[in-house]
Amino acid sequence: DVLNYNSSRSGYSVQWIDSLSYVWPTETDNFVARLSGFFVPTETDNYYFRIKADDRCQLYFSKTGLPKDK
């Protein structure tokens, strides 16, 4: 399960990304990316989020910031 990957797993790496638009390496097979961050809206409104993958992807939100509340 990708949510259990951490720095002790073989092949694990960490990279800071400072932009919402990022191009991942396309020559990598069996590629997994896990991103975390914060969204703090400036006003009450409807917001739309989009993710894209060629195989499988999941998007989780938590009102508390706790993983168990995803």
Protein Blocks (a to p, Z undefined) as FASTA:
>chain_A
ZZlgcfkbghiacdddfbfbdcddfkbghiacddddddddfbdcddddddddfkbccddd
dfklpaklZZ
